[in-house]
Amino acid sequence: MSKLKVAVIGCGSITIHRHAPEYASNPNVEIVAFVDPVQERAEKLVAKYGGKAYTDHNEMLKAEKPDAVSVCTPNALHAPISIDAADAGAHVLCEKPMAVSADEAQAMIEAAKKNGVYLMIGHNQRYMPPHVKAKEILKSGKMGKVLTFRTSFGHPGPEGWSIEGKGGWFFQKNKAFVGAMGDLGVHKADLIRWLLDDEAVEVGAFVGTLHKEDTDVDDNANCILRMKSGAIGSLVASWTYYRGEDNSTVLWCENGVMKIGTHPEDQVIVELRNGTVEKYQVGGISTNEKQLSSGVIDAFVESILTKTPPSVSGEEGAKSLAVILAAMESQDRNTIVKVKA
């Protein structure tokens, strides 16, 4: 069987740590190109993984005609580049948040449909083993209904992780659109929707810049969510957890509590009202310091090869984005906002 020809657009940290090595280790993939406005970044990856370096994505699409692309650019470029790739007949895996507005997200979904290609969004939290296990337990019914929850994602900020460091695109509103809320908050909005098989219908949020200097994006967000089922909970995103990085979720249910990512070894802990305690050691959750396989790239490749629409579709990405947009609107208007699904 001939290999899937894949190109990666954007050669920053997410490509260096996740997309490039994960495509390279997939036996069904041939990497044909890396694209970045800074040619040197693309060339560095070409030297390691093969393919050809480009500085212009349209030129690459024309020359290479890839079967699929990863879009790993600053957030403001996600929609235009994804649409160009879909128009060129390539399946698209786009990093999150998928777009900077609901209209852009819709345009991406429509471009993929029109061109008969898949659009998948890189919401990697769904693939992390503790979250997969937690979903399985919830589906079994043993916890009963989820009543309240707390989900948070915090680390010291992208300056230590991103290729551009302090002052890079993550910190520029015209390129990033939002800060911690888009970088981390959208992960948790997606996770809670998926774990609970539920939709957020109302959001109240305090979003602000508490500590990062010389930036016009948020570094902290604290949100209250009401779900369609009636469950209520909090969602926290922070770039100022300088010690004690956190990516945890706690679900208080009718029959007990489930703690995910709160303990270094026991990644999922279930404490039932009848006094029984179950602990699961199922593999870790990736951090900036400890990169584990995201599962996203393999799922994207599998989806294309088996002609099965990706589970983290453009529509799913748009619903998670809608929660973030509602949070930003809540902060701007100083009121509770209905999520525009």
Secondary structure, DSSP 8 states (H G I E B T S, - for coil): ---EEEEEE--SHHIIIIIHHHHHT-TTEEEEEEE-SSHHHHHHHHHHH-SEEES-HHHHHHHH--SEEEE-S-GGGHHHHHHHHHHTT-EEEE-SS--SSHHHHHHHHHHHHHHT--EEE--GGGGSHHHHHHHHHHHHTTT-SEEEEEEEEE-S-GGGTSTT-TTSGGG-HHHHSSSHIIIIIHHHHHHHHHHHT--EEEEEEEEE-SS--S-SS-SEEEEEEEETTS-EEEEEEES---SS-EEEEEEEETTEEEEESSSSS-SEEEEETTS-EEEE-------SSS----SHHHHHHHHHHTT---SSBHHHHHHHHHHHHHHHHHHHHTS-EE---
